[in-house]
Amino acid sequence: MKLFFALFVAALLFTNSIIAQQNTNGISSNMLKDMHDKFVKSNSTALENAIRNNNIKKLAKSRYTNGSEDTYFSNTVKTKGITNQKKSGRCWLFTGLNVLRPVVINKFNMTDFQFSQSYLFFYDQLEKANLFLEGIINTASKPLKDKRVDWLLKNPIGDGGQWTGIVDLVSKYGLVPSDVMPESYQANNTSNMSKLLRMKLREDALFLRRMYANKEKGKALERKKVEMLSDIYHILALSLGEPPHNFEWRYKDADGKISPLKSYTPQSFYKEFVGVDLSDYVMFMNDPSRPYNKLYEIDYDRHTIDGHNWKYINLDINTIKQFAKASILDNQAMYFSCDVGKQLDSKDGYLDLNNYNYSALMGVSFTMDKKQRIITHASGSSHGMTLVGVDINANGKINKWLLENSWGHTGFDNGHLILGDGWFNEYMFRLVIKKKYISTEVLKILDQKPTILPPWDPMFSPEK
């Protein structure tokens, strides 16, 4: 091995002498020798063999957190049942509906209840298709290399989203129970359907741009857009089923009492069974790369053309946590999004900063803070869940939080994740809280003129 390395270095010396004047910033033989010498000096054969032949994450698992977690909570929201988004990017949809689900369960004394995710997903996809095609029409005069045109074509449609989509879609279309429009295979496995929708919409985009180039404008483009949306509707109806406009439904409560069979529309069902004013919620972000106590709005990043861009208050983490605690103490669940893959022990359902020690394993330090991770694209919101619990000790200090996930019966307590308070600080990004738990001073920030941010900002990828 040593002889081979010496011959390799000698060959590099000869090659480098030829090209030295052409490029002085490449990896030189001297640099390689120094790296090699440092590695040999610090090398452990046992460690090298372990890392080469095993899962790095398993090797980095800290023995101090393994099986030692306290799983009790002083305060939890009263809810029942676990949902499963399966192989889809609909976490935002499940999370938003899981915020509303406890309202129905507690109001009507049910043992369990789920809204139909497929119902709202159908309209989400149709609305996003319309939003995309409107964006194409509105930018038809711009070149393909234009930043907004390029962003539209890269992101014609997807199954991800965020809280504002819940607000706009539910307000427009209402809700139905899960047994009125059950999940289909395509709803649970969205990849192939999404590919077809993206391919069709990109094809439609080019057609609309050609129409514009041929001097067809205004009503002609809108008529063609409606034809194109009919194709999207057709794909969605075949894949998910057509949403009901009216239905009959009844339920059995926890005492075994069966309700009268009644007729509903999705809007009347929402009004009777939920009745929550969705405009009464505020989205918060903890983004230390931008100024706190400011209002921000993401341009053209919404679910419907006649809906709202998502708007949020950027706030320090400790204030957000106090509002969140007040919400849980009052039995109100919250929409929560985070960088779920960081320090996740998926087997035990635990998120803790000390779960994995990669620095100790590799002998290399990893020192970036939250701000540095954000500006270098190393961290951002990737998954939405429902915040339903907090553990507060005798001195009023928060120890940990409880999340209801939408990955089925995995993790802690068959479908939940526990997160340490330190992890909350580092990897929580967005939280949606009712106004009644927010201070008057912070609510005044909503009166500010928002700073408009572009939809391609990396902090605003849809949660999946």
C-alpha positions as CSV (number, residue, x, y, z in Angstrom):
1,M,0.0,0.0,0.0
2,K,2.8,2.4,0.9
3,L,4.8,1.6,-2.2
4,F,1.6,2.2,-4.3
5,F,1.0,5.6,-2.7
6,A,4.7,6.6,-3.2
7,L,4.5,5.7,-6.9
8,F,1.2,7.6,-7.2
9,V,2.7,10.7,-5.6
10,A,5.7,10.5,-8.0
11,A,3.5,10.4,-11.0
12,L,1.5,13.3,-9.7
13,L,4.7,15.3,-9.2
14,F,5.7,14.7,-12.8
15,T,2.2,15.7,-14.1
16,N,2.0,18.7,-11.9
17,S,5.4,20.0,-13.1
18,I,3.9,20.1,-16.7
19,I,0.7,21.9,-15.8
20,A,2.0,24.0,-12.9
21,Q,2.1,27.2,-14.9
22,Q,-1.5,26.7,-16.2
23,N,-3.2,26.2,-12.8
24,T,-1.9,26.8,-9.3
25,N,-5.1,26.2,-7.4
26,G,-5.5,22.5,-8.0
27,I,-4.9,19.7,-5.5
28,S,-1.2,19.1,-5.6
29,S,0.9,16.1,-4.8
30,N,2.3,17.9,-1.7
31,M,-1.3,18.6,-0.5
32,L,-2.2,14.9,-1.0
33,K,0.9,13.8,0.9
34,D,0.0,16.0,3.8
35,M,-3.6,14.8,3.9
36,H,-2.4,11.2,3.8
37,D,0.2,11.7,6.5
38,K,-2.4,13.3,8.8
39,F,-4.9,10.5,8.2
40,V,-2.3,7.8,8.9
41,K,-1.2,9.5,12.1
42,S,-4.8,9.7,13.4
43,N,-6.1,6.5,11.9
44,S,-7.6,3.7,14.0
45,T,-8.0,0.4,12.1
46,A,-11.0,-0.6,14.2
47,L,-12.8,2.7,13.5
48,E,-11.9,2.6,9.8
49,N,-13.3,-0.9,9.5
50,A,-16.4,0.0,11.5
51,I,-17.2,3.1,9.3
52,R,-16.5,1.3,6.0
53,N,-18.8,-1.6,6.8
54,N,-21.7,-0.2,8.8
55,N,-24.4,2.5,8.8
56,I,-22.8,5.8,9.8
57,K,-26.0,6.9,11.6
58,K,-26.1,3.8,13.8
59,L,-22.4,4.2,14.7
60,A,-22.9,7.9,15.7
61,K,-25.9,7.1,17.9
62,S,-25.3,8.4,21.4
63,R,-25.5,5.8,24.2
64,Y,-26.6,8.6,26.6
65,T,-30.0,9.1,24.8
66,N,-30.6,5.5,23.8
67,G,-33.6,4.3,25.7
68,S,-33.3,6.9,28.5
69,E,-35.9,9.3,27.3
70,D,-38.7,10.5,29.6
71,T,-41.9,10.0,27.7
72,Y,-44.4,11.6,30.1
73,F,-46.0,15.0,29.3
74,S,-47.6,17.4,31.7
75,N,-50.0,18.8,29.1
76,T,-51.4,17.4,25.9
77,V,-54.2,18.3,23.5
78,K,-57.1,15.9,23.7
79,T,-57.2,14.0,20.4
80,K,-57.5,10.4,19.1
81,G,-56.2,8.4,16.2
82,I,-53.3,8.6,13.8
83,T,-53.3,9.5,10.1
84,N,-51.0,8.2,7.4
85,Q,-49.9,10.2,4.3
86,K,-48.1,7.1,3.0
87,K,-46.0,7.7,-0.1
88,S,-47.1,11.2,-0.7
89,G,-45.9,14.8,0.0
90,R,-49.2,15.8,1.6
91,C,-47.9,16.3,5.2
92,W,-49.2,20.0,5.1
93,L,-52.7,18.7,4.3
94,F,-52.7,16.1,7.0
95,T,-51.2,18.5,9.5
96,G,-53.7,21.2,8.7
97,L,-56.7,18.9,9.0
98,N,-55.2,17.3,12.2
99,V,-55.3,20.8,13.7
100,L,-59.0,20.8,13.1
101,R,-59.7,17.1,13.9
102,P,-59.6,17.5,17.7
103,V,-62.3,20.1,17.4
104,V,-64.7,17.6,15.9
105,I,-63.7,14.7,18.2
106,N,-64.2,16.7,21.4
107,K,-67.2,18.7,20.2
108,F,-69.2,15.5,19.3
109,N,-67.6,13.0,21.8
110,M,-66.2,10.7,19.1
111,T,-63.8,7.9,19.6
112,D,-62.0,8.8,16.4
113,F,-62.6,10.9,13.3
114,Q,-60.8,11.8,10.1
115,F,-61.5,14.3,7.3
116,S,-61.1,13.2,3.7
117,Q,-57.6,14.2,2.6
118,S,-58.4,13.2,-1.0
119,Y,-61.3,15.6,-1.2
120,L,-59.2,18.6,-0.5
121,F,-56.3,17.3,-2.4
122,F,-58.4,17.0,-5.6
123,Y,-59.1,20.7,-5.4
124,D,-55.6,21.6,-4.4
125,Q,-54.2,20.0,-7.5
126,L,-56.8,21.6,-9.8
127,E,-56.3,25.0,-8.2
128,K,-52.5,24.8,-8.5
129,A,-52.8,23.9,-12.2
130,N,-55.0,27.0,-12.7
131,L,-52.5,29.1,-10.7
132,F,-49.6,27.8,-12.9
133,L,-51.4,28.4,-16.2
134,E,-52.4,31.9,-15.1
135,G,-48.7,32.5,-14.3
136,I,-47.7,31.3,-17.8
137,I,-50.3,33.6,-19.4
138,N,-49.2,36.6,-17.3
139,T,-45.5,36.0,-18.3
140,A,-46.0,35.1,-21.9
141,S,-44.2,38.2,-23.1
142,K,-41.1,37.3,-21.1
143,P,-38.3,35.1,-22.4
144,L,-37.9,31.5,-21.2
145,K,-34.7,32.6,-19.4
146,D,-36.7,35.1,-17.3
147,K,-36.3,34.2,-13.6
148,R,-40.1,33.9,-12.9
149,V,-40.8,31.9,-16.1
150,D,-37.9,29.6,-15.3
151,W,-39.3,29.1,-11.7
152,L,-42.8,28.4,-13.0
153,L,-41.6,25.8,-15.4
154,K,-39.4,24.1,-12.8
155,N,-42.4,24.1,-10.4
156,P,-45.6,23.6,-12.4
157,I,-47.3,21.6,-9.7
158,G,-46.5,19.4,-6.7
159,D,-48.2,17.6,-3.8
160,G,-46.5,19.7,-1.1
161,G,-47.9,22.9,0.5
162,Q,-48.4,24.9,3.6
163,W,-51.0,26.3,6.0
164,T,-52.3,29.1,3.8
165,G,-53.4,26.4,1.3
166,I,-55.6,24.8,4.1
167,V,-57.2,28.2,4.8
168,D,-58.0,29.0,1.2
169,L,-59.1,25.5,0.1
170,V,-61.3,24.9,3.2
171,S,-62.9,28.3,3.0
172,K,-63.7,27.8,-0.7
173,Y,-64.6,24.0,-0.8
174,G,-65.5,23.0,2.7
175,L,-64.6,19.5,4.1
176,V,-66.1,16.0,4.1
177,P,-65.5,12.9,6.3
178,S,-62.9,10.3,5.2
179,D,-65.5,7.7,4.4
180,V,-67.4,10.0,2.1
181,M,-64.3,10.3,-0.2
182,P,-61.8,7.6,0.8
183,E,-58.1,7.5,-0.1
184,S,-57.2,6.0,-3.4
185,Y,-54.0,4.3,-4.4
186,Q,-52.9,7.4,-6.3
187,A,-53.6,9.6,-3.3
188,N,-51.4,7.4,-1.2
189,N,-48.7,7.1,-3.9
190,T,-48.7,10.5,-5.7
191,S,-45.4,10.2,-7.6
192,N,-46.7,8.9,-11.0
193,M,-49.8,11.1,-11.0
194,S,-47.6,14.1,-10.2
195,K,-45.2,13.3,-13.0
196,L,-48.1,13.2,-15.5
197,L,-49.6,16.4,-14.3
198,R,-46.2,18.2,-14.5
199,M,-45.6,16.9,-18.0
200,K,-49.0,17.9,-19.2
201,L,-48.8,21.4,-17.7
202,R,-45.4,22.1,-19.2
203,E,-46.7,21.0,-22.6
204,D,-49.7,23.4,-22.0
205,A,-47.4,26.2,-21.0
206,L,-45.5,26.0,-24.3
207,F,-48.7,26.0,-26.2
208,L,-50.0,29.1,-24.5
209,R,-46.7,30.9,-25.1
210,R,-47.0,30.0,-28.8
211,M,-50.5,31.4,-28.9
212,Y,-49.2,34.6,-27.4
213,A,-46.3,34.8,-29.9
214,N,-48.9,34.4,-32.7
215,K,-50.8,37.5,-31.4
216,E,-53.6,35.5,-29.6
217,K,-54.3,37.2,-26.3
218,G,-56.9,37.9,-23.6
219,K,-60.0,35.8,-24.0
220,A,-58.5,33.4,-26.5
221,L,-55.8,32.4,-23.9
222,E,-58.3,32.1,-21.1
223,R,-60.6,29.9,-23.2
224,K,-57.7,27.6,-24.0
225,K,-56.7,27.5,-20.4
226,V,-60.2,26.3,-19.4
227,E,-59.8,23.5,-22.0
228,M,-56.5,22.5,-20.5
229,L,-57.9,22.5,-17.0
230,S,-60.5,20.0,-18.2
231,D,-57.7,17.6,-19.0
232,I,-56.2,18.1,-15.5
233,Y,-59.7,17.5,-14.0
234,H,-60.0,14.3,-16.1
235,I,-56.6,13.0,-14.7
236,L,-57.5,13.9,-11.2
237,A,-61.0,12.3,-11.4
238,L,-59.6,9.1,-12.7
239,S,-56.9,9.0,-10.0
240,L,-58.7,10.3,-7.0
241,G,-62.4,10.1,-7.8
242,E,-64.7,13.0,-8.2
243,P,-65.4,15.1,-5.1
244,P,-69.0,15.0,-3.8
245,H,-71.2,18.1,-3.9
246,N,-73.8,16.6,-1.5
247,F,-73.7,13.5,0.8
248,E,-75.6,11.8,3.6
249,W,-73.7,11.0,6.8
250,R,-74.0,10.0,10.4
251,Y,-71.7,8.9,13.2
252,K,-71.5,6.9,16.4
253,D,-70.2,8.7,19.5
254,A,-68.0,7.3,22.3
255,D,-71.2,6.3,24.2
256,G,-72.5,4.2,21.3
257,K,-75.2,6.7,20.4
258,I,-75.8,7.0,16.6
259,S,-76.6,10.4,15.2
260,P,-79.5,11.0,12.8
261,L,-78.7,10.5,9.1
262,K,-78.5,14.0,7.5
263,S,-77.7,15.5,4.1
264,Y,-74.8,17.9,3.8
265,T,-72.8,19.9,1.4
266,P,-69.0,20.1,2.1
267,Q,-69.6,23.7,3.2
268,S,-72.5,23.0,5.5
269,F,-70.6,20.0,7.0
270,Y,-67.7,22.3,7.8
271,K,-69.9,24.9,9.4
272,E,-71.8,22.4,11.6
273,F,-68.9,20.2,12.6
274,V,-65.9,22.5,12.7
275,G,-67.1,26.1,12.6
276,V,-63.6,27.5,13.1
277,D,-62.7,30.9,11.7
278,L,-59.5,30.1,9.8
279,S,-58.6,33.8,9.4
280,D,-58.1,33.8,13.2
281,Y,-54.7,32.1,12.9
282,V,-51.2,33.6,12.5
283,M,-48.2,32.0,11.0
284,F,-44.8,32.6,12.7
285,M,-41.4,31.9,11.4
286,N,-38.1,31.6,13.3
287,D,-35.5,32.6,10.7
288,P,-32.5,34.3,12.4
289,S,-31.1,35.1,9.0
290,R,-33.7,37.9,8.7
291,P,-34.8,40.7,11.1
292,Y,-37.2,39.7,13.8
293,N,-40.5,41.5,14.5
294,K,-41.1,42.0,10.8
295,L,-44.0,40.9,8.5
296,Y,-43.1,39.0,5.4
297,E,-45.0,37.8,2.4
298,I,-44.0,35.3,-0.3
299,D,-44.9,36.5,-3.8
300,Y,-47.1,34.1,-5.9
301,D,-46.5,31.2,-3.4
302,R,-50.1,30.1,-2.8
303,H,-52.5,27.3,-3.7
304,T,-55.2,29.2,-5.5
305,I,-55.2,32.2,-7.9
306,D,-58.0,33.9,-5.9
307,G,-56.4,33.0,-2.5
308,H,-53.6,34.5,-0.5
309,N,-49.9,34.5,-0.6
310,W,-48.5,33.1,2.6
311,K,-47.7,35.8,5.1
312,Y,-45.8,35.4,8.4
313,I,-44.3,37.2,11.3
314,N,-40.6,36.5,11.9
315,L,-40.2,36.2,15.6
316,D,-37.6,35.1,18.2
317,I,-37.9,31.5,19.3
318,N,-38.6,32.1,23.0
319,T,-41.6,34.3,22.3
320,I,-43.0,31.7,19.8
321,K,-42.6,29.0,22.5
322,Q,-44.6,31.0,25.1
323,F,-47.5,31.4,22.6
324,A,-47.3,27.7,21.8
325,K,-47.4,26.7,25.4
326,A,-50.5,28.9,26.0
327,S,-52.2,27.2,23.1
328,I,-51.6,23.7,24.4
329,L,-52.6,24.6,27.9
330,D,-56.0,25.6,26.3
331,N,-56.3,22.3,24.4
332,Q,-55.6,23.8,21.0
333,A,-53.3,22.0,18.5
334,M,-51.1,23.9,16.1
335,Y,-49.6,23.5,12.6
336,F,-45.9,23.0,13.1
337,S,-43.1,22.6,10.4
338,C,-39.5,21.8,10.9
339,D,-36.3,20.2,9.5
340,V,-37.4,16.7,10.6
341,G,-34.4,14.7,9.3
342,K,-31.9,16.4,11.6
343,Q,-31.0,14.3,14.6
344,L,-34.1,12.1,14.2
345,D,-34.2,8.7,15.9
346,S,-37.1,7.3,13.8
347,K,-37.2,4.0,15.6
348,D,-38.0,5.5,19.0
349,G,-39.6,8.7,17.6
350,Y,-37.2,11.1,19.3
351,L,-35.7,14.4,18.1
352,D,-32.8,15.5,20.2
353,L,-29.7,17.5,19.6
354,N,-27.6,14.8,21.3
355,N,-29.1,11.8,19.4
356,Y,-26.1,11.4,17.0
357,N,-22.5,12.6,17.5
358,Y,-21.0,12.7,14.1
359,S,-18.1,14.9,15.2
360,A,-16.9,12.3,17.7
361,L,-17.3,9.5,15.1
362,M,-15.5,11.3,12.3
363,G,-13.0,13.4,14.2
364,V,-14.3,16.4,12.3
365,S,-16.2,19.3,13.8
366,F,-19.7,20.5,12.6
367,T,-20.3,23.9,14.2
368,M,-22.8,25.9,12.2
369,D,-25.6,27.6,14.0
370,K,-29.2,27.9,12.8
371,K,-28.5,31.1,10.9
372,Q,-25.5,29.7,9.2
373,R,-27.3,26.5,8.2
374,I,-30.1,28.6,6.6
375,I,-27.9,30.9,4.5
376,T,-25.8,27.9,3.3
377,H,-28.9,25.8,2.4
378,A,-28.0,23.2,5.0
379,S,-31.3,23.4,6.8
380,G,-34.9,24.4,6.1
381,S,-38.4,23.3,6.7
382,S,-39.1,19.9,5.2
383,H,-42.1,18.4,7.0
384,G,-45.3,19.5,8.7
385,M,-46.8,17.9,11.8
386,T,-49.3,18.9,14.5
387,L,-47.9,20.2,17.9
388,V,-50.1,18.6,20.6
389,G,-48.1,18.5,23.8
390,V,-45.6,20.2,26.1
391,D,-43.9,19.0,29.2
392,I,-43.3,21.7,31.9
393,N,-41.4,21.0,35.1
394,A,-42.2,22.2,38.6
395,N,-40.1,25.4,38.0
396,G,-42.1,26.3,34.8
397,K,-39.2,25.3,32.5
398,I,-40.1,23.5,29.2
399,N,-38.4,20.1,28.9
400,K,-39.8,18.8,25.7
401,W,-42.7,18.9,23.1
402,L,-45.0,16.3,21.5
403,L,-45.9,16.1,17.8
404,E,-48.6,14.1,16.2
405,N,-47.2,12.9,12.9
406,S,-48.8,11.6,9.7
407,W,-46.5,8.6,9.1
408,G,-48.9,6.0,10.5
409,H,-48.2,4.0,13.6
410,T,-44.5,4.5,13.8
411,G,-42.2,6.2,16.3
412,F,-43.2,7.0,19.9
413,D,-46.7,6.0,21.1
414,N,-47.7,4.6,17.7
415,G,-47.4,7.8,15.6
416,H,-45.9,10.6,17.6
417,L,-42.5,12.3,17.8
418,I,-40.9,13.7,21.0
419,L,-38.7,16.6,20.5
420,G,-36.3,18.2,23.1
421,D,-36.6,21.9,23.8
422,G,-33.1,22.5,22.4
423,W,-34.1,20.7,19.2
424,F,-37.2,22.9,18.9
425,N,-34.9,26.0,19.1
426,E,-32.6,24.8,16.3
427,Y,-34.9,23.1,13.8
428,M,-38.4,24.5,14.2
429,F,-39.2,26.9,11.4
430,R,-43.0,27.6,11.2
431,L,-45.8,27.5,13.7
432,V,-49.4,28.6,13.2
433,I,-51.1,29.9,16.4
434,K,-54.6,31.3,17.2
435,K,-54.6,35.1,17.8
436,K,-56.1,34.7,21.3
437,Y,-52.7,33.3,22.5
438,I,-50.6,36.0,20.9
439,S,-49.7,39.3,22.7
440,T,-51.2,42.6,21.5
441,E,-47.8,43.9,20.8
442,V,-46.9,41.1,18.5
443,L,-50.3,41.2,16.8
444,K,-49.6,44.8,15.8
445,I,-46.9,43.5,13.5
446,L,-49.7,42.3,11.2
447,D,-50.4,46.0,10.5
448,Q,-47.0,46.5,8.9
449,K,-46.5,46.7,5.2
450,P,-45.0,43.2,4.5
451,T,-41.5,42.7,3.0
452,I,-42.2,40.8,-0.3
453,L,-39.9,37.8,-0.8
454,P,-39.5,35.8,-4.1
455,P,-41.1,32.4,-4.4
456,W,-37.8,30.8,-5.2
457,D,-36.3,31.7,-1.9
458,P,-34.9,28.4,-0.5
459,M,-36.6,29.0,2.9
460,F,-40.1,28.5,1.3
461,S,-40.1,25.1,-0.2
462,P,-43.4,23.3,0.3
463,E,-43.6,20.9,3.3
464,K,-43.9,17.3,2.3
